[in-house]
């Protein structure tokens, strides 16, 4: 019965856009193709500045249910945040949509994802009592996966001591000894609900996170976006479900999205690939 209610639910989508208009358009078109009957509003957070003088305003000619918001300032990385003024909270990735939605569930996506199935419907059916569902962990960066003791799928099966973590061999990439909490060593620095394709329970988030609660807001980052939020809610006893189907991340580029943004040649190539995909599939 609970599952049936969720299957009939509609969600709001939040997408943060820093460049990549063609990839953004293909992301939204493919998401709507498979999950459009589950989606109400799309909050498009248009960053205050765009790479390479890019214009993304024309996207709204192709997508009808957009709510566009431009923060007062572009700041790539948010660790510490002035929680008590909307102006500053809304500079943090995704926060405007999270706060201004009226839905129980929010779907968050990167703007370089090709959707291949009804991911929103699946996640609504599978989230259950979890606070979020999606791919857990940037495990390829983590020594725990290198030692084959943990993965996103088995996140809850390995509960290490501080000594166990040190035995993994630190530092390893972004996992350093000074980032490990002696009392609560896990979640490790790379543990998070990856924000490129995830569903979160907004009711819990609004209750537990600033300015109403004590947890960091979703878009804050220490090692990466969402890690502080994930750690805080985990330590409060909330659970997360693993899901990794029905999408291809940074589909139109051979490298990760951020690395593509930093290289004009790669950026242009990915945009041209997405433009071709749009003309072939959605025009």
C-alpha positions in Angstrom: 0.0 0.0 0.0 2.8 2.4 0.9 4.6 1.5 -2.4 1.4 2.2 -4.3 1.1 5.7 -2.8 4.6 6.5 -3.8 4.1 5.2 -7.4 1.4 7.7 -7.8 3.5 10.6 -6.3 4.8 13.5 -8.4 8.1 15.0 -7.7 9.9 18.2 -8.4 13.3 18.2 -10.2 16.2 20.4 -9.3 19.0 20.8 -11.8 22.0 23.1 -11.4 23.3 24.6 -14.7 26.8 25.9 -15.3 27.1 25.8 -19.0 26.4 22.8 -21.2 23.0 24.0 -22.7 22.7 21.2 -25.2 23.6 18.6 -22.6 21.2 20.2 -20.2 18.4 20.0 -22.8 19.1 16.4 -23.6 19.2 15.6 -19.8 15.8 17.1 -19.3 14.2 15.7 -22.5 15.4 12.2 -21.7 14.3 12.4 -18.1 10.8 13.7 -19.2 10.6 11.0 -21.9 10.7 8.2 -19.3 9.5 9.8 -16.1 7.5 12.8 -17.2 4.3 11.5 -15.7 6.0 11.6 -12.3 7.3 15.1 -12.6 5.6 18.4 -11.8 8.0 21.4 -11.7 11.6 21.6 -12.8 13.7 24.1 -10.8 16.6 25.2 -13.1 19.3 26.9 -11.1 21.1 29.1 -13.5 24.5 30.0 -12.1 25.3 33.7 -11.9 28.1 33.3 -14.4 28.5 30.8 -17.2 31.6 29.3 -18.8 32.9 30.6 -22.1 30.2 33.3 -22.3 27.6 30.6 -22.7 24.0 31.4 -23.2 21.5 28.9 -21.6 18.4 31.0 -21.7 17.1 29.4 -24.9 16.6 26.1 -23.1 13.2 27.3 -21.9 11.9 27.4 -25.4 12.0 23.6 -25.4 10.9 22.8 -21.8 7.6 24.1 -20.6 7.6 23.6 -16.8 10.8 25.4 -15.8 11.2 27.6 -12.8 14.4 29.5 -13.4 16.4 31.0 -10.5 19.7 32.8 -10.6 21.6 33.1 -7.3 23.1 36.5 -6.4 26.7 35.1 -6.7 28.4 32.2 -8.3 30.6 30.2 -5.8 31.8 26.9 -6.9 32.5 25.3 -3.5 30.5 25.8 -0.3 31.8 24.5 3.0 30.7 27.1 5.5 27.4 28.7 4.9 25.5 31.6 6.5 22.3 29.6 7.1 20.1 32.4 8.4 19.6 34.4 5.2 18.0 33.0 2.2 20.3 35.0 -0.1 23.3 33.1 1.1 21.6 29.7 1.4 20.3 30.0 -2.2 23.9 30.4 -3.4 24.4 26.8 -2.5 23.8 24.3 -5.3 20.2 23.0 -5.4 19.0 24.8 -2.2 16.5 27.1 -3.9 14.6 24.2 -5.4 14.7 22.2 -2.2 13.3 25.0 -0.2 10.7 26.2 -2.7 9.3 22.8 -3.7 6.0 21.7 -2.2 6.6 18.0 -2.8 7.6 15.3 -0.4 10.3 14.1 -2.8 12.9 16.0 -4.8 14.8 14.5 -7.7 18.2 16.0 -8.2 20.2 15.6 -11.5 23.4 16.8 -13.1 23.0 18.5 -16.4 25.0 15.9 -18.4 23.0 12.7 -17.8 21.3 10.7 -20.5 18.3 8.8 -19.0 17.4 5.4 -20.5 14.4 4.3 -18.3 11.9 5.5 -15.7 14.4 6.3 -12.9 12.0 8.4 -10.9 9.3 5.7 -10.9 11.9 3.1 -9.8 13.2 5.3 -7.0 9.8 6.2 -5.7 9.0 2.5 -5.5 12.3 1.6 -3.8 13.0 4.5 -1.5 10.8 3.1 1.3 11.7 4.7 4.6 15.1 5.9 3.4 16.0 9.6 3.4 17.6 9.3 -0.1 18.2 6.8 -2.9 20.9 6.8 -5.6 24.4 5.8 -6.1 26.3 5.8 -2.8 29.9 6.8 -2.6 32.7 7.9 -4.9 34.2 4.6 -4.2 36.8 4.7 -7.0 38.5 7.4 -4.9 38.3 5.4 -1.6 40.9 3.1 -0.1 38.1 0.9 1.3 37.1 -0.2 -2.1 40.7 -0.7 -3.2 41.0 -3.1 -0.3 37.7 -4.8 -1.2 36.1 -4.2 2.2 33.4 -1.7 1.1 31.4 -0.5 -1.8 28.3 1.6 -2.4 26.2 -1.5 -2.7 27.6 -2.9 0.6 27.8 0.4 2.5 26.0 -0.9 5.6 28.0 -4.2 5.8 31.3 -2.8 6.8 31.5 -0.9 10.2 35.2 -0.2 10.8 37.0 1.1 13.8 39.4 4.0 13.6 42.3 1.5 13.6 40.6 -0.4 10.7 40.5 2.7 8.6 44.1 3.6 9.3 45.1 0.1 8.1 43.7 0.9 4.6 46.8 3.0 4.0 46.4 6.8 4.2 46.6 9.2 2.6 44.9 7.8 -0.5 43.7 10.4 -3.0 41.4 12.7 -1.0 41.1 10.4 2.0 43.5 11.7 4.6 44.0 10.8 8.3 43.0 14.3 9.5 39.5 13.8 7.8 38.8 10.6 9.8 36.7 11.0 12.9 38.1 8.7 15.7 34.7 8.1 17.3 32.8 7.7 14.1 35.2 6.9 11.3 32.5 6.0 8.9 31.1 7.6 6.7 34.6 8.0 5.1 35.4 11.2 3.2 34.2 9.9 -0.2 30.9 8.6 1.2 27.9 10.5 0.0 24.6 10.2 -2.0 25.9 11.1 -5.4 24.0 14.1 -6.6 24.1 13.4 -10.3 21.0 11.2 -10.1 19.2 10.9 -6.7 15.9 11.2 -5.0 15.6 12.7 -1.5 12.8 12.9 1.0 12.3 16.7 1.3 10.1 16.4 4.4 13.0 14.9 6.3 15.6 17.3 4.8 13.6 20.4 5.7 13.1 19.1 9.3 16.7 18.0 9.9 18.8 20.6 7.9 19.5 24.3 8.5 17.8 26.6 9.1 15.2 24.4 10.8 17.5 21.7 12.0 21.1 21.1 12.8 22.4 19.3 9.7 24.3 20.8 6.8 22.3 21.6 3.7 22.5 19.2 0.7 24.9 21.2 -1.5 27.6 21.9 1.0 30.9 20.2 0.4 34.0 19.2 2.4 35.5 16.7 0.0 32.6 16.8 -2.5 29.0 18.0 -2.7 26.7 16.3 -0.3 29.3 14.6 1.9 28.6 16.7 5.0 24.8 16.3 4.6 25.2 12.5 4.1 27.4 12.1 7.1 25.2 14.1 9.4 22.0 12.3 8.5 23.8 9.0 8.7 25.0 9.7 12.2 21.4 10.7 13.1 20.3 7.2 12.1 18.8 7.9 8.7 19.3 5.3 6.0 20.1 5.5 2.2 19.2 3.1 -0.5 21.6 2.2 -3.4 20.4 2.6 -7.0 22.4 2.7 -10.2 20.3 2.0 -13.2 18.5 3.8 -16.1 21.1 6.5 -16.7 24.5 7.3 -18.2 26.5 10.0 -16.5 28.4 12.5 -18.6 27.1 10.6 -21.6 28.4 13.0 -24.2 31.9 13.4 -23.0 34.8 10.9 -22.5 35.7 12.5 -19.2 33.9 13.6 -16.0 31.7 16.6 -16.2 34.0 18.9 -14.2 37.1 18.0 -16.2 35.1 18.6 -19.4 34.1 22.1 -18.2 37.8 23.0 -17.7 38.9 22.1 -21.2 37.3 24.2 -23.9 38.0 21.7 -26.6 36.5 18.9 -24.7 33.6 21.1 -23.7 32.8 22.1 -27.3 33.1 18.4 -28.4 30.6 17.3 -25.7 28.2 20.1 -26.6 28.3 19.2 -30.3 27.7 15.5 -29.4 24.7 16.5 -27.4 23.4 18.8 -30.1 23.6 15.9 -32.6 21.8 13.7 -30.1 19.0 16.2 -29.6 18.5 16.7 -33.3 18.4 13.0 -33.9 16.1 12.1 -31.0 14.1 15.2 -29.9 13.8 17.7 -32.7 
